[in-house]
Structures are given as structure tokens and as C-alpha cells.
Amino acid sequence: MRRTSALGRYGEEVATRYLEGLGLVIVERNWRCSDGEIDILARDGSTLVVVEVKTRSSLAFGHPAEAITPRKMRRLRHLAFRWLTDHEVHAPSVRLDAISIIQGVSGAPRIEHMPGVE
């Protein structure tokens, strides 16, 4: 297993626990289709929340949020529409969130939640 994929899975687990702690209900994790992948789908009341998670072990290659580009957000919006269509789900509203996680060599991870990223 590559170190980066293990770090990514760890970050998604941290993000899932964080979101559950906020009261969101996790609907699905790592949903894949031919167009890409959604890290986490959750419900916040009647809102479907589509979450992109970026995890780094340091800031040596930049802040994790820097990897969440406008192009990535357009793709995430497309994937959200695809998920809703494929699952025949009607959500009154959809929100795109980003979560950045920095896990250094020791200590608790630093979590930054950016709700409603456009």
C-alpha cells in the first residue's frame, strides 16, 4: 500500500468522525463512477453534503486546500448530480464542503472545514 493512499484513507476516516460529531449523517463513502469519486456524502438535515477531503502530513507541498481547485469543484458538482441521478434521490438542497487535514508526525490532526465551497 502506498503511503499517500494510506494517508488519504486516514484523512477520510478523521473527516467522517468529525462530520458525525457535528451531527451529520454519513450516507456513503468513496462513491465511484466512470466520471470520478466522491469522498463522503452526508446529510445535514434535508441538505445533501458532498465532501472533498484533502490530507497532508506537512505543509511542505502546500496547504491541502490548495489542491481543491475551481476545476475540482466543477467536477464535484457534476459528480453530485450524477450520484443524485443514479440513486434517484431528490435533495431539496446540495452543499459542497471541503475538509483539509494536516497530520504531523505527532499530535492530533488539524482539521479545517470549509462548508459551502464554490
C-alpha positions as CSV (number, residue, x, y, z in Angstrom):
1,M,0.0,0.0,0.0
2,R,1.3,3.4,-0.9
3,R,1.9,5.9,1.9
4,T,-0.2,8.6,0.2
5,S,-3.2,6.3,-0.2
6,A,-3.0,5.2,3.5
7,L,-2.8,8.9,4.5
8,G,-5.8,9.7,2.3
9,R,-7.9,6.9,3.8
10,Y,-6.8,8.1,7.3
11,G,-7.9,11.6,6.5
12,E,-11.3,10.4,5.2
13,E,-11.8,8.5,8.5
14,V,-10.9,11.6,10.5
15,A,-13.3,13.7,8.4
16,T,-16.1,11.2,8.8
17,R,-15.8,11.2,12.6
18,Y,-15.6,15.0,12.6
19,L,-18.8,15.3,10.5
20,E,-20.6,12.8,12.6
21,G,-19.6,14.8,15.7
22,L,-21.3,17.8,14.1
23,G,-24.5,15.8,13.7
24,L,-24.3,15.0,10.0
25,V,-25.4,11.5,8.9
26,I,-22.9,9.7,6.6
27,V,-24.8,8.4,3.6
28,E,-21.9,6.9,1.6
29,R,-18.1,7.0,1.4
30,N,-15.8,6.6,-1.6
31,W,-18.6,6.5,-4.2
32,R,-17.2,5.9,-7.6
33,C,-18.5,6.1,-11.1
34,S,-16.8,6.4,-14.5
35,D,-16.6,10.2,-14.0
36,G,-14.7,10.1,-10.7
37,E,-15.1,9.7,-7.0
38,I,-16.9,11.5,-4.1
39,D,-15.0,11.1,-0.8
40,I,-18.0,11.5,1.5
41,L,-21.7,12.0,1.1
42,A,-23.6,13.1,4.1
43,R,-27.0,14.6,5.2
44,D,-27.2,17.8,7.2
45,G,-30.9,17.9,7.9
46,S,-32.5,17.8,4.4
47,T,-29.3,19.0,2.7
48,L,-27.1,16.6,0.9
49,V,-23.5,17.4,1.6
50,V,-20.8,16.4,-0.9
51,V,-17.4,16.4,0.8
52,E,-13.9,16.6,-0.7
53,V,-11.2,15.6,1.7
54,K,-7.5,16.5,1.3
55,T,-4.9,15.3,3.7
56,R,-1.3,16.2,4.1
57,S,1.4,15.1,6.5
58,S,3.0,18.6,6.4
59,L,2.8,21.9,4.5
60,A,6.0,21.1,2.5
61,F,3.9,20.7,-0.7
62,G,1.4,23.4,0.2
63,H,-1.8,23.6,2.2
64,P,-4.3,20.7,1.4
65,A,-6.9,23.3,0.4
66,E,-4.7,24.4,-2.4
67,A,-5.5,21.1,-4.1
68,I,-9.2,22.0,-4.2
69,T,-9.2,24.0,-7.4
70,P,-12.2,25.5,-9.3
71,R,-11.9,22.7,-11.8
72,K,-12.1,20.1,-8.9
73,M,-15.2,21.8,-7.6
74,R,-16.9,21.8,-11.1
75,R,-16.1,18.1,-11.2
76,L,-17.6,17.6,-7.7
77,R,-20.8,19.4,-8.7
78,H,-21.1,17.1,-11.8
79,L,-20.5,14.0,-9.6
80,A,-23.1,15.2,-7.1
81,F,-25.6,15.5,-9.9
82,R,-24.6,12.0,-11.2
83,W,-25.0,10.5,-7.7
84,L,-28.5,12.0,-7.3
85,T,-29.5,10.7,-10.7
86,D,-28.0,7.3,-10.3
87,H,-29.7,6.9,-6.9
88,E,-32.9,8.5,-7.9
89,V,-32.7,10.8,-4.9
90,H,-34.3,14.3,-4.7
91,A,-32.5,16.5,-2.2
92,P,-34.0,19.9,-1.5
93,S,-30.5,21.4,-1.4
94,V,-27.0,20.3,-2.1
95,R,-23.9,21.7,-0.5
96,L,-20.3,21.2,-1.4
97,D,-17.9,21.1,1.5
98,A,-14.1,20.8,1.7
99,I,-12.1,19.4,4.6
100,S,-8.4,19.9,4.9
101,I,-6.5,17.7,7.3
102,I,-2.9,18.1,8.3
103,Q,-1.5,15.2,10.3
104,G,2.0,15.9,11.5
105,V,4.4,13.2,13.0
106,S,2.7,13.6,16.4
107,G,-0.4,15.0,18.0
108,A,-3.9,15.4,16.9
109,P,-4.7,16.2,13.3
110,R,-5.5,19.8,12.4
111,I,-9.0,19.9,10.7
112,E,-10.2,22.8,8.7
113,H,-13.8,22.5,7.5
114,M,-14.9,24.8,4.7
115,P,-18.7,24.5,4.2
116,G,-20.3,25.7,1.1
117,V,-17.2,25.9,-1.1
118,E,-18.0,27.2,-4.6
